[in-house]
Amino acid sequence: MALISLVDEECQYYGAFALALLAKNKSFQVPLAKMGGVRPLVSIMASKHSDARHWAALALLKLADNFNNHITIAEEGGISALLAIGNGEGGVTVANLAKRAFDDVKQKWRKS
């Protein structure tokens, strides 16, 4: 988390790359979000000129694969960051996240 939070763009690039790779592992998704991984990703995505935006978006999407991270992502501005991804791609992504969250809640409700 320290590497991705630095001001240096190269550190952010490698930090976002590492976080994207780590976030692919389902057992790391919640701990990474709890350790503060979402906020620096959102900050990188807000920077129009950062080369790390691609990796930051990928890492955020992988963290969003886990339903438990959805509230953290929303609170840290991740939904707005995803919507800002060019030409409507973010809207599709958020729609998919919302559908997945709804399906998860519906399944839990049926089990109870």
ABEGO torsion letter per residue (X at the ends): XAAAABABAAAAAAAAAAAAAAAABAAAAAAAAAAGAAAAAAAAAABAABAAAAAAAAAAAAAAABAAAAAAAAAAGAAAAAAABBGGAAAAAAAAAAAAAAAAAAAAAAAX
